[in-house]
Amino acid sequence: MVEKPYKLKIIKHQAKVDCMGEKPTAAFALSLIGGIFGLLGGIVIAAFFAAVSSLIGFFGLGAMFGVYFIIIGLIVLIGAIMMYNNPSSAHTWGIVILILSIISANIFGLIGGILAIVWKPSAAAPPPP
């Protein structure tokens, strides 16, 4: 009795791990954190310099910087929310967030903006053969 060798049927299967997703979640989260930190930092700066300038007697330049950072933080927050709600505009809002984060030296917004720029929506799965 001759034993037949078993033939193994090898199926080539390309498993593609989709790490991008349908929405730019990581970019949204980091940009949101960056916007919150920018907003809180602006409030602290504005409050501190407003208190100091009230002792001196005039509204100083430091309080204006605080207001400036509050405005930047709000724009970054709005950009993060708009990027998540409308993923097709993620590239545009990523550029806005990146520029404002560079100006305000916000590392979370900087990383979130970069992630939004490089984000691509997941491709539809090809039909089975």
C-alpha positions in Angstrom: 0.0 0.0 0.0 1.5 3.3 -1.2 0.6 6.3 0.8 -0.3 9.4 -1.1 1.3 12.5 0.2 -1.2 15.1 1.3 -1.4 18.1 -0.8 -1.8 21.3 1.2 -3.9 23.8 -0.5 -2.3 27.2 0.2 -4.7 30.0 -0.1 -3.1 33.4 -0.6 -5.0 35.8 1.5 -4.0 39.4 1.9 -5.1 40.5 5.3 -5.3 44.3 5.3 -5.5 45.9 8.7 -7.4 49.1 8.3 -6.0 51.5 10.9 -7.3 54.7 9.2 -11.0 54.3 9.8 -13.8 56.3 8.5 -13.2 59.3 10.6 -9.9 60.9 11.7 -10.3 60.0 15.4 -6.7 60.3 16.5 -6.3 63.7 14.8 -9.6 64.8 16.4 -8.7 63.7 19.9 -5.2 65.3 19.8 -6.5 68.5 18.2 -9.3 68.7 20.7 -6.9 68.3 23.6 -4.6 70.9 22.1 -7.5 73.3 21.7 -8.6 72.8 25.3 -5.1 73.4 26.6 -4.7 76.5 24.4 -8.0 77.8 25.6 -7.2 77.2 29.3 -3.7 78.6 28.9 -5.1 81.7 27.3 -7.6 82.1 30.2 -4.8 81.8 32.8 -2.5 84.2 30.9 -5.3 86.8 30.5 -6.5 86.5 34.1 -3.0 86.7 35.5 -2.0 89.8 33.5 -5.3 91.4 33.9 -4.9 91.1 37.7 -1.3 92.4 37.5 -2.3 95.2 35.2 -5.2 96.3 37.5 -2.6 96.8 40.3 -0.5 98.9 38.0 -3.3 100.8 36.4 -3.5 99.9 32.8 -4.5 97.0 30.6 -1.2 95.5 29.6 0.1 93.7 26.6 0.1 90.4 28.5 -3.6 90.3 28.8 -3.9 90.8 25.1 -1.6 87.8 24.6 -4.0 85.9 26.8 -7.0 86.9 24.6 -4.9 86.0 21.5 -4.4 82.5 22.9 -8.0 82.1 23.8 -9.0 83.0 20.2 -6.4 80.5 18.8 -7.7 77.8 21.2 -11.3 78.4 20.1 -10.4 78.1 16.4 -8.4 74.9 17.1 -11.4 73.5 19.0 -13.8 74.4 16.2 -11.4 73.0 13.6 -11.2 69.7 15.5 -15.0 69.4 15.7 -15.5 70.3 12.1 -12.8 67.8 11.0 -14.6 65.0 12.9 -18.1 65.9 11.7 -17.1 66.4 8.1 -14.2 64.0 7.4 -13.9 65.1 3.8 -12.6 68.5 5.0 -10.0 66.9 7.4 -7.1 68.0 5.2 -8.2 71.7 5.2 -8.9 71.8 8.9 -5.6 69.9 9.6 -3.7 72.7 7.8 -5.5 75.4 9.9 -4.9 73.5 13.1 -1.2 72.9 12.2 -0.6 76.6 11.4 -2.3 77.8 14.6 -0.5 75.2 16.7 2.9 76.2 15.3 2.1 79.9 16.2 1.0 79.0 19.7 3.6 76.2 20.3 1.0 73.6 21.1 2.4 70.1 20.6 -0.9 68.3 20.8 -2.5 70.5 18.2 0.7 70.1 16.1 0.5 66.3 16.1 -3.3 66.4 15.6 -2.9 68.7 12.6 -0.2 66.4 11.0 -2.4 63.4 11.6 -5.3 65.1 10.0 -3.3 66.1 6.9 -2.0 62.5 6.3 -5.3 60.8 7.1 -7.1 59.0 4.3 -10.5 57.4 4.5 -10.5 53.7 4.5 -11.1 52.1 1.1 -14.1 50.0 0.5 -13.4 46.3 0.7 -13.1 44.6 -2.7 -15.8 42.1 -3.6 -14.9 38.5 -2.9 -13.8 36.6 -6.0 
